[in-house]
Amino acid sequence: MKVVRTIKEMHKLRQSELIKTVGFVPTMGYLHEGHTSLMNKAATENDLVVASIFVNPLQFGPNEDYDTYPRDELRDQRIAKENGVDILFLPDATEMYPQRMNVTLSISKRTNVLCGAKRSGHFAGVITVLTKLFNIVQPTTAYFGLKDAQQVAVVDSLIADLNIPVTLIGEATVREADGLAKSSRNVYLSTAERAEATKLYDALLYGLNLFKNGQQPNEHLITSVREFLQDQVSGSIDYVNLLSYPDLEPVTENSEQMILAVAVNFEHARLIDNIIFDNSGTIVNTITF
C-alpha cells in the first residue's frame, strides 16, 4: 500500500492507472468494520482501491467535535493495508484548503430534515470536500455506508446534478453483535450509555414491525417509535422521522422506498441510526445509484 499526502502525487498516480477501474472509499479515519467492509467490497469489484482519510473542517459546526474527533493515523494505515487498499490518500487541511475558497457549493434539497435540519452548513462542507476528492482521485465507483444515509442521498444529488462520472454504491450498516451501528464516536459512550445505545436499533425494528403490521407511515408511527426510545435511553432524542428515500420527502402512497431514522444525544456522543425498506417492509441493504 502506498501512502500519498499531496494532491499532485495523487494526480500523478491516478494518471498512470488510467486503464483501471478505481474503487474509492472516503473516510474521516479511526477506521472500523464499517469502513473495512467497504474497502473489501471495493477490492473485489475494482482493479485499484483508493481510500482517503481526512477530517474535513468544513463540515463541523462551531460547537461540534472537530478538535476532539478520534484520530489514530498509524492504526488506520495498518487497517487499510490489511483490507485491500492500494493507495491511502492522507492530506492535511492545508493541502486540501491552501487558501480561502473563492468558489462555494450549496445544496437546496435533501438537507432540511434529519441531521441537516440542525447542522447548518454541514452538507455544504460535505459536498465541497467530496467534489474535491472526486476530482483528485477520479474514481469509477465510490462506496459509502448507509448508516449515514442522508449523506448518501446528498452525494447522489451531487453526482447527478454535476454529472460526475462515478457510480455510487451505498452499503448496509455494519453492526456490533448486539445491533449497535459501528461508529467512530462509540468510543465516547460511558458503560451505561453503551448498553442503552443498542435501543436505537431496537426502536427502528419496532417501527418497522408497526409498518409491516399495517401501521400506516404517519405521525402515529413516528410518535410510537419516539415513545419507545424515551422509555429506553437516558440521552435526549434529537429526531425520529420517516421519509421517502433517497428524496427525503414526506411518505406518500406512491413511496417505493422509505427510511426510518433516529438520532440521540448522549453526554459526549451523538448517535444516528436508520433502516431503509421498501413498501412491503423488506429491508434494503445495498443501493446502487
HELIX and SHEET records of a PDB file:
HELIX    1   1 ILE A    7  GLN A   15  1                                   9    
HELIX    2   2 GLU A   33  GLU A   45  1                                  13    
HELIX    3   3 PRO A   57  GLN A   59  5                                   3    
HELIX    4   4 GLU A   73  GLU A   82  1                                  10    
HELIX    5   5 ALA A   93  MET A   96  1                                   4    
HELIX    6   6 LEU A  114  ALA A  117  5                                   4    
HELIX    7   7 HIS A  122  VAL A  137  1                                  16    
HELIX    8   8 LEU A  146  ASP A  148  5                                   3    
HELIX    9   9 ALA A  149  ASP A  161  1                                  13    
HELIX   10  10 SER A  184  TYR A  188  5                                   5    
HELIX   11  11 THR A  191  ALA A  197  1                                   7    
HELIX   12  12 LYS A  199  LYS A  212  1                                  14    
HELIX   13  13 GLU A  219  GLN A  230  1                                  12    
SHEET    1   A 7 LYS A   2  VAL A   4  0                                        
SHEET    2   A 7 ILE A  87  PHE A  89  1                                        
SHEET    3   A 7 LEU A  48  ILE A  53  1                                        
SHEET    4   A 7 VAL A  22  THR A  27  1                                        
SHEET    5   A 7 THR A 141  GLY A 145  1                                        
SHEET    6   A 7 THR A 167  GLU A 171  1                                        
SHEET    7   A 7 ILE A 287  THR A 288 -1                                        
SHEET    1   B 3 SER A 236  SER A 244  0                                        
SHEET    2   B 3 GLN A 257  ASN A 265 -1                                        
SHEET    3   B 3 ARG A 270  ASP A 278 -1                                        
END                                                                             
